[in-house]
């Protein structure tokens, strides 16, 4: 099986590293519009070669689209010539409904909408990591509209690299992702900016320990990428942020009123989250 990867940053580069250990993968070819990314990807050995997208389509059985959502939509519209071919197209975008609504009808069977629930705050080919996907969840959306061959191919690959497969509808995915991925990024950016707005920010940051570093880590994420995600999933992100504001207001009012019984209750309720994880 010959695999192509468009976009050789964190997600695409890490996918290349994961696929190198799979016995049924014959070759891994890349494509990236950024010359610096191409150079680094080749230097790191993420892919065997880098070719234009038109050549990638001709040479590969499977193509991963590891680019922002707008880029995925653009590339899918460049793939209508693949209609009725057995090729499998898999995207790795953070929002799904916008993509699925835009897939050209003639290649819908070729397409599998996937969101690996993993990542770091780093980006670019130097951020590519061995093991990024192992033991992580991948969500496949509206899988019933993918062709049998394409569905089976995607499942085979994701399971081979050690991922746990979940399936759901695109709208359901986007709402869930707003709460567990997109809203935390909003909060992290806000926390960072709150501290940076203080006159003695340098002195404050000398005290930064595990709690602040954990909560502000996501603020290092690419603004360009996350602007796109917030725009594409705006309604769901707004809902998540507004619900968070309600919870935050409860704690703020408890502090304002010196109502420590309510404050303690809110913290105990929050402790229950890890009963679900355990």
C-alpha positions, 0 to 999 in steps of 0.5 A, spaced: 500 500 500 502 506 497 501 512 502 501 519 501 501 525 506 499 532 504 501 537 510 508 535 513 507 538 520 505 535 527 500 531 525 502 529 518 509 528 520 507 524 526 503 519 521 509 518 517 513 516 523 507 511 525 506 508 518 513 506 517 512 501 522 506 498 519 508 492 514 503 493 509 505 500 507 510 499 501 512 507 501 510 514 504 510 520 499 509 527 502 507 533 499 507 540 502 506 547 499 512 550 504 519 549 502 522 549 509 517 544 511 519 540 505 526 540 506 526 539 514 521 533 512 526 530 507 532 531 512 528 528 518 526 522 513 519 523 515 517 521 507 521 518 502 520 523 497 516 529 496 512 531 490 506 535 487 499 533 489 497 531 482 503 526 482 501 524 489 494 522 486 497 518 481 502 514 485 498 513 492 492 508 494 491 512 500 492 519 501 492 523 508 490 530 508 493 533 514 492 540 513 487 545 516 480 545 514 480 550 508 485 546 505 482 539 506 476 542 502 480 545 497 484 539 496 477 535 495 475 539 490 481 537 486 480 530 487 474 529 482 478 526 477 478 520 482 471 518 482 470 511 481 477 509 483 479 505 489 483 510 492 482 512 499 482 519 502 482 521 509 482 527 512 485 529 519 481 536 521 479 538 527 472 540 525 468 535 521 461 538 519 464 543 514 468 538 511 463 533 510 458 538 507 463 540 502 465 533 499 464 533 492 458 528 491 462 524 486 468 522 491 464 521 497 465 514 497 472 515 497 473 519 503 473 518 510 473 523 515 477 522 521 479 526 527 485 523 531 484 526 538 491 527 540 496 533 538 501 538 542 502 545 542 508 545 537 507 545 530 511 544 523 515 538 521 520 539 527 514 537 531 513 530 528 513 525 534 514 517 534 508 514 538 503 521 537 497 516 535 499 510 539 493 508 544 489 515 542 482 515 540 480 517 533 473 519 531 471 517 524 464 521 522 459 519 518 462 513 516 456 509 513 457 514 507 464 512 505 465 506 501 466 499 503 473 499 501 475 506 504 472 504 510 476 498 511 482 501 509 481 507 514 480 502 520 486 497 518 491 503 518 488 506 524 488 500 528 495 498 525 498 504 528 495 503 535 489 507 535 482 506 538 476 507 533 470 511 535 464 513 530 459 518 531 456 524 526 459 530 524 455 535 528 455 531 534 463 530 533 464 538 532 459 539 539 463 534 543 470 537 540 468 544 542 468 542 549 474 538 550 479 541 545 477 548 542 474 551 549 480 549 553 485 553 547 480 559 548 481 559 556 489 557 555 489 563 551 485 568 556 490 565 562 496 567 558 493 574 556 491 575 563 498 575 566 501 578 560 497 584 561 499 585 568 505 591 570 509 586 573 508 580 569 516 578 569 515 578 577 509 574 576 512 569 571 518 567 576 513 564 580 510 560 575 510 552 577 506 546 574 499 549 575 500 555 571 504 552 566 499 546 565 494 551 564 497 556 559 501 550 555 496 550 549 497 558 549 503 556 545 499 553 539 499 556 532 494 562 532 493 561 525 491 554 525 486 555 531 483 562 528 481 557 523 478 552 528 474 557 532 471 560 525 469 553 523 466 551 529 464 558 532 457 556 534 459 550 538 465 554 541 461 560 543 456 555 547 462 551 550 465 558 552 458 561 555 457 555 559 464 555 562 462 563 564 456 560 567 460 556 572 466 561 573 461 566 575 458 561 580 465 560 583 466 568 582 460 570 586 462 565 592 468 568 593 465 575 592 460 573 598 465 569 602 461 563 601 466 558 602 461 552 602 458 553 595 466 554 593 467 547 596 461 544 593 463 546 586 470 543 587 467 537 590 463 536 584 469 538 579 473 532 583 467 527 580 470 528 573 476 523 574 471 518 577 469 518 570 476 517 567 479 512 572 
